[in-house]
Amino acid sequence: MAPKSKEKPKTSTSSQPPPAIEDLFTALDRHIQRSEYEQAVKVADQVLSIAPADEDAIRCKVVALVKDDKIDDALSVVHSFHKLPIDLGFQKAYCLYRQNKLDEAFECLRGRERDSETLLLEAQILYRLGKTDACVDVYRKLQNSQIETAEVNFVASLVSAGKASQVKGALESWRIKPTSSFELAFNTACSLIENGNYADAEQLLLAAKRIGQETLTDDGFADEDIENELAPIAVQLAYVQQVLGQTQESTSSYVDIIKRNLADESSLAVAVNNLIALKGSKDVSDGLRKLDRLKEKDSQNFQLSQTLDAKLSQKHKEAIYANRVLLLLHANKIDQARELCATLPGLFPESVNPALLQAAVLVRENKAAKAEELLGQFAEKFPEKSKLVLLARAQIAASASHPHVAAESLSKITDIQHFPATVATIVALKERAGDNDGAAAVLDSAINWWSNSMTENKKLGILMPQAASFKLRHGQEEEASRLYEEIVKKHKSTDALVGLVTTLARVNVEKAETYEKQLKPLPGLKAVDVDNLEKTSGAKPMEGAAAAASAMQEEVKKEKAKKKRKRKPKYPKGFDPANPGPPPDPERWLPRRERSSYRPKRKDKRAAQIRGSQGAVTKQEKQETAPSTSKSSQATTKSAAADPKTKPSSSKASKKKSRR
C-alpha cells in the first residue's frame, strides 16, 4: 500500500480586521426594527467584544432579550454589569415584574426619578399587588402623558378598585370616547357590568369585538392570533348572557371557548371557572377534570400554573381555588379538600374565604364545634373582617342546636345588632336556650339605641310593641304596660292602646278603665249592661236560628256534592268494560300450594334405583316383561327386544342429563 501523503501545512492568511463599530450599530438597529431579536443579541455581543463597557450595546442586548421573552437571560446580563457605572435599575425592575417578583420590583423603583415610564411600571406593579387605590392615584398623574395605553389601564384600575361609577367621568376628563379602541371599549363594558347595566355592557362588548376584528385584520394578524386577542371579549359576553338568564347560550359559549383550547390561558381559566359555577353540583367529576387542566403539570396537588399565577388577579385565583374545594366536597373527597384548604391561608392571607372553606370542611365531617371555634378565633384575630365570619358561625351554631353560640355571634356584629330582624333572631335564639332575661336585655338595648340615635328612620314603632308582647308573655306585666303606655303617648297607636288596656287590666284596673275611655266605640254597638249580662245563664238561641243553620248546612252539602265530579275509572290497556269476560280468580294473590285447585305432582316410581351387578333384573322388570293383553305393553316389549344394547339408566345419569 502506498504511504499516505502528508498534508501540506496551511498557509496563514492575514487576519481580517473587525467590522467597524458604526456598521455593527447599524446592523443592530436594523435587526431591532425587523424584530430579529436573536440576531440583535449576537450583534450586541460583537460590539461588546470590541467595547466591553459600551452602555448602548448593553442596553440594546437587555431590551432584545426582554423582547424575545428571555427574561432570565436579560436579568443575568443586568447582574453581570452591575459594577459598571450604568443605571439599569429600570430594566432590572421590569425583569423582576415579568418574573412576578413584585415586591422586589417595587423596591428597585424606589428613589428613581418619577418619569412617565417609571410611573407606568409602578402602576402596573401596584395593580398586580392588588393595591388598586394607589394604582389609580398613579394613573391620575399620567393623564397628560403621551403613553398610548395609559387610559386603558386607568379604566381597568378603576374597575378593580370598585370605582366603576367614576369611569364615565374619567373618560370625559381625558376627552376620550369608549370606542376609540377595542381594549378601552372592553374595560368600559366591564365598568358597566360592575354597575349592573348588563344590556349596555352587552352592546359595548359586541362593538369592542367588531372594532378589534377590524383593527387586528388591518394590522395583518392571523385568524388564530385574532381569536386569541379577542378571547377575553368572548368570555365576558358569555358572562353577561349568564347574568341575564340566558343559561343555554352562555353554557354553549363557555364550552366552545374551552374546546378551542386557546393560547390565552387566563381567558380559558375564567371560562372554566364560570362554567363550573353555572353548573353547580352537576357533573362534579367533569368540573374537576376541567380544573386539572389549569394546574401545574408536575405538581401532585392542585396548584395553578406559573402563567396563570402571574396573569390572573387575586380575586380570580381565589374563586378558582374556592370552586375546587366545593367540588371536592360535592364529590365526597374530604381528605383532598382538607389538604387544599390548608394551603389557602398562605395563598390569600388577607381574605376570609380560606377560613370559611375550612369551616365548611369541618361541618361536612360533623365537627360543628371545631368549625365554630375556628371562626371565632378568626373573628378575634381580624375584627375588621369579622362580619361575614360571624354570620357563618351563627348559621353553623343554629343548625347544630347551639343557640347560645349563634346568639353570641350575632351580638358581636355591631353594624346590624340593633336592626329589628337581627334583634328578633337573637331573642328567638336566647329563648330557645332558656335565657329569657338575656332576651329581654337585648330588646331593652335595641330600644335604648334607637331612642338615642339621630337617624330619621327609627325602628321604635316595630321594636317596642314586640318587646311589650315578649314581656307580657313572660309575666312582666308592669314592664309591658310601661312600654305600651310609652307607645301610646309617642305614636298614638290604637293597637298599642288595646294592648295597654289588656295589660293594665291585670295590674291596675282603675288605670285600665281610664285608658279604656280613649278607645273609640264600635259603630252600631249599643251600650251593654255588664251586670245583667253576667247574671244571665247564657246566650239563648234566636227563634228560627237552628232551622236556618240546618238549612244553610244542607245547602253547603248540596254545593259540595255538585262540585264533586265523578271521574271515569282507568282500565288496563286493551280492556273492554262492555265485555269484561270471566271474573279474576280470587285466589290469584295466594301462593300456588295454598290454592284450592293445587294438586301436588306424583312421584315417578319408574325411576327407582337399581342395585346389584350389571345385567341384574328386578321384580318390577319381570312384571313388565310378562305377557300382557294391552297393546302398549306389547310395544314396549318389542322395542326393548329390538335394541339389546340399551342399558337401564341410573338416577345419577338422569341428573347429569338434566344438568346439560
Secondary structure, 3 states (H helix, E strand, C coil): CCCCCCCCCCCCCCCCCCCCHHHHHHHHHHHHHCCCHHHHHHHHHHHHHHCCCCHHHHHHHHHHHHHCCCHHHHHHHHHHCCCCCCCCHHHHHHHHHHCCCHHHHHHHCCCCCCCHHHHHHHHHHHHHHCCHHHHHHHHHHCCCCCCCCHHHHHHHHHHHCCCHHHHHHHHHHHCCCHHHCHHHHHHHHHHHHHCCCHHHHHHHHHHHHHHHHHHHHHCCCCHHHHHHHCHHHHHHHHHHHHHCCCHHHHHHHHHHHHHHCCCCHHHHHHHHHHHHHHHCCCCHHHHHHHHHCCECCCCCCCCECHHHHHHCCHHHHHHHHHHHHHHHHHCCCHHHHHHHHHHHHHHCCCCCHHHHHHHHHHHHCCCHHHHHHHHHHHHHHCHHHHHHHHHHHHHHHHHCCCHHHHHHHHHCCCCCCCCHHHHHHHHHHHHHHCCHHHHHHHHHHHHHHHHHCCCCCCCHHHHHHHHHHHHHHCCCHHHHHHHHHHHHHHHCCHHHHHHHHHHHHHHCHHHHHHHHCCCCCCCCCCCCCHHHHHHCCCCCCCCCHHHHHHHHHHHHHHHHHHHCCCCCCCCCCCCCCCCCCCCCCCCCCCCHHHCCCCCCCCCCHHHCCCCCCCCCCCHHHHHHHCCCCCHHHHHHHHHHHHCCCCCCCCHHHHHHHHHC
